[in-house]
Amino acid sequence: MGLKGIAFTIDMLIGLSLAIALIPLLYSRTESNYPEVSFQSLSYQANDLLSVLTNLKARSFSEKPTISMLLEEKIISEEDLEKSLLDLIGTFWYSGNKTIASNITKEVLGSLSDKCFSLQTQNETIYSSCDSEGKTMAVAHTIESGYDVGKPVSGYVARAWATKSKKNTTQIIPFYPEGSGWTAQRLEVTKSFALPTDITIYNATLYVSIHFGTSQSQAQFEQLKVNDVQKKNDVNWLYLQEESYGSEITTAAYGVVDVTNEIRPGNNSIYLVIGTPNYHSHIHPGMRLIVTYSLTQEASTGSQSFKKRYYFDNVLGNTGAWSMVSFYIPENAKNASAYLHLKALNVDDTKNLLGRNSSDVIIYFNSGNIFYKDDYCSSSTCYPLCSWSGYYRNCQKVGVMNPELYLNLTNNLTFGTNVISVYLNCYGDIHWGNKEAIIYSDPLNDPNGSSYVEVSYDLEAPTFNYGEIDLTKEILFGGTASNPKTFQFELKPSQKNIIEAFVHIAQGFSSMVNVSVNNFWIFTSPSLRVVPENVYVYPNKLLLGNNSIKVVDFQQGGSISDTNYILPWSSFEYTYLVKGLVGYGRVFNSSQLAIEDAKQRLFAQLGEEGIMPEEMQVDSQSVQGVRWLWGPALFKILVWERE
Amino acid sequence: MRGIFFSMIIVFLIACLLMFFSIQKSLLSFYSSQIAVENRVEAMLSFYNSIVRDSRKSMEIMAGRALCSAVDYVVTTGNPLQSSNDTLAELILNGSISGAPQALMEGSITKDWEDSIEYLGSLQAFETKVEIKDLLIQPEDSFHISISYSLSVKLYDNRIIEANLSRTTREKVIISIENLEDPLYPLNTYGRAVNIIKLSPHWINYSSEDLTNLKDDLNNSYYHPSLYGASFLDRLEGKFFVQGKYSKQNPVGLESFVNKDKLLSAGLSINASATNIDYFYFSGSNVPAYSISGMPTNFRLDNETTIEGKTHLQIYNVTVI
């Protein structure tokens, strides 16, 4: 029995040992039913590898062959070493340098894990340490902005600006309403002016607006010399209006002549001689020279302090002479001042019937009241009390004067259009004295000795900034002669920055005018015949899109004139700013592409205003390293057991 | 009897063995489900960490583009910014300057990044809400700008496990201003002169015997740190000197040598007797300026303090003629 017990016990122990020996086998079988447990160690490894990539800077691995080589060859800079490893790998991978990205991954992660691993992004494998995939693979992933498949990581932007541009612009040289040649006497007007010297003139058109002769056939149109070239027979008369007053017949004429071949860069002069047998010959509103030329302009900034001289034309009248100059003060001007320098020659010094000195020099400024007179006036019209015959007053001539005046106009200045009228031995339809009187002006040869108005003012801000180019254009009213006349026009968005604008009124007979823009009043003649050659338009009253200008000629009593028409050759002149530079555009893969794009944008911008690419001198600047905010892209680390 | 006894022992031991297996199996099952929960939570944490980390990367990208946009605005319009740090914040958050959208910021503002993150979160079955706000932008040093911001992240998982993570942190990134245009040059030269900000490779290595480094700095108008010269943010505002709102304990200002010959070749008139230090030159400051031995005849340096308690003459180690 004792042996049996021992045998059973030994048997039991052997069985038990066998059972215990089976436990690990059972355990391992059970474990295989729960992959999370075995997966966990792989997962830890994947997360650790990802941490290395995301948390450690490239500098930590600068001794690795690929990074070291990149540094030596200056493909990356010290600054790039501050990037995370993943950022560095991503930058190379997405910029197309896949081998470099792969090598860095291999060199850094290969020494950290003996398991199989793979770094992937957006379904592409950057590097895999094993060819075959495992049955159980742990994945750790992270996101990284700035990357997307097929998209560049960073690029270049560029801007461009025109340092010089050749622009087509228009300059209007107005003739002032001025006279006078009485009863077949001559009126001689000389306009001297300077155009820029470095221009190419494309067109020069002279509009002639005069009161002369008795009729078309009896016109006393003696001279029209442009730079000494006789052009009087080339005038195409666009409008002739005869009016009679009793037996007196006179004609207002408006014509045009092409003087492109005569006008030249630099100094020019136009000499006009007209007369009328039985009335008073003078220049009517709207006589002007329009010159279109190309000018090479350097980019610069606008001035804030202005000093301009408005020279009178040289007017030689018989008898008496008068002229009316207009100028403008911008509505936002500060410290505005103006003075008149008048140099008159051969003015008769006369006395009236009572032996009193007449006023032979009379000046009006922005008012119907006399601003200056050199002696006695019997009334506000200042006609001397002398015996008369028709329009002539036969006053006693006691001498000849050459008066030179400096008159301060500052206190009577007004914003907008200012008008100053100078009369020598005449006013309105009356004249006196014996023979010629001259308003002297020769601005090209004697600028300081000539007659002029000098205007000064400051602006709080320059009218235009650097990179801006000013262009001047003119639009004719068109249509038919009428009174009143309304002109409608459109301003494009590219013309939104208007810095100066004027209405040039062309008339046959004229009295006084009222001008409004978009129903906003801008000018009313202060006295008879004060129709300025330039009526200043406040730029802030102009609108993008549709605008309208209304001009009305009226009599002193206020009624609308029956026969004083506003002619179709009246015009609207405006100067606007165009940007001569473009800012950064799209991001490109190379500096060259970015700069080319910037130049093209500049050419397109200025081309809309008639400036050609070959007429521009362009500079450019590119900026590198502008990164894209693509993605974020998904980066994955996969880890699995080696087989 | 003994046989029965031993058989019972065997049965008992087998029962114990079976019980052990059963307990072990249930423990393993529980452990596995715990691991599944842990993995999900770890995924949530990992995603959160990715968001935080990527917010910094994205902020660097957005800020880089915002700086370009701000420079572009200033040099294109000729109008300095009123408050450059506020404008940069507006650019990063809204992509605009005074409400006007800027092309360079298209698709590169915080909202774009937030939307992308929320979409990625949805792919991982997380309800995600992220928001960047309260940007604070100031100079970090002469060549870097710091941007700190509030990052609010809310992650919610109601499909796999019931878990949520909500956290608001304050993050900070440092942005280099190198390779950007200096707005002060075009602003003061009618847009004709351009200078790219680059730290001088010679800083602070200037020899009184060998002027090669100084001449190289002049020819390239390289930049140096400065105590009083306008910082980059000041320069965006058209200012010549560091303003109180941007000054710090450490120097944040910049200075470069104005290359007068380049200004001349751009058709600009120059002040040959003025110091070449840019913020003095452009501001028209009437500081005494001295001709320097061995340097071009129109090169002048003032003796005003610049950095490290030294004057310009001392720091550039030059001899006055």
Interface residues (C-beta under 8 A of the other chain):
Chain A: M1 K4 G5 F8 T9 M12 G15 L16 A19 I23 L26 Y27 T30 E31 N33 Y34 E36 V37 F39 Q40 S43 N47 T54 E79 D87 A140 H141 T142 I143 E144 S145 G146 V157 R159 W161 T163 E298 A299 S300 T301 N465 Y466 G467 K579 L581 V582 G583 Y584 G585 R586 V587 D619 Q621 V623 Q624 G625 V626 R627 W628 L629 G631 P632 L634
Chain B: R2 G3 F6 I9 I10 L13 I14 L17 F20 F21 Q24 K25 L28 S29 Y31 S32 I35 A36 N39 E42 S46 F47 N49 S50 I51 R53 D54 K57 S58 E60 I61 M62 G64 R65 C68 S69 V71 D72 Y73 V75 T76 T77 G78 N79 A103 L104 G107 S108 D112 W113 S116 I117 L120 S176 N179 L180 E181 P186 T189 Y190 G191 R192 V194 I196 A266 G267
